Amino acid sequence: PNMMKQFEYSFNFAAWKPIESVNPETGEFVLEDMPFAEGQNIIAIRSTNAADVKNHQHMKIILNTIPLLSTDYQPIPNSYTKNKQPLFSMTFAKAAYSASVLEEINLVSAALINESKGEERDITKEIVLDPSGGDYDKRLKVSWQSLLPLEDGRYVFRVVVNSNVGTAQAFLPVTIDTTPPTITITGSN
């Protein structure tokens, strides 16, 4: 490091700055207080040694702090239905910063919980997946419909997914109630 004629860095194409505080034994250095922004950040390093050998290196650091969110719940959460075979669905979405497969959203597990009976059924292999989005956003629609009619009761459709921004789960509670309401009218004499 002491023999370097030039040892500089540029952060996100800003002006070149000298790299300070280089360990003279190992050549290690730390670049501090870099204001990383959401998305792609570029650190470029250029150097010239005592023999006039030049070197350039670029590092791309992608910062993605936008969480993986679920939306578009069907049926509406906490709703009541008389349909014994409702189609459960939800869409997970996130920001993406490249076309890499690492940006994709992947299903981890899915379950149907019958809260009325305290039972949980793994339905992961029965899930229908519909991925969409482009280079800058990724979406995964997750759907399931029972092949057999469900009994009356409160159900929760639970889905767990993951991506390069972490793991997320969503819950969709729905009550199936096929009992017609009873209305009593009493008259006064």
BELVEN-V154364 format. One line per field, one symbol per residue. phi: phi as a letter, one per 30 degrees, with the letter a starting at -180 (. if undefined). burial: I if it has 24 or more other C-alpha atoms within 12 Angstrom, else O. A space follows every 50 residues. Layout:
phi = ???
burial = ???
This chain:
phi = .dcddbabbbchidddbddchddddcidbbcchddecdjdbbccbbbbcd cidcbbbbbccccbcdddccbhdbddeiccbcddbddcaabcbadbbacd ddddcbdcabbcccddcicbbdcedcdccbdajbdcabbbdcbabddcdd delcbbccbbbbadckcbbbbbdbccbcdddcbcccccc
burial = OOOOOIIIIIIOOOOOOOIOOOOOOOOOOOOOOOOOOOOOOIIIIIIOOO OOOOOOOOOOOOOIOOOIIIOOIIIOIOOOIOIIOIIIIIIIIIIIIOOO OOIIIIIIIIIIIIOOOOOOOOIIOOIOIOIOOOOOIIIIIIIIIOOOOI OIIIIIIIIIIIIIIOOIIIIIIIIIOOOOOOOOOOOOO
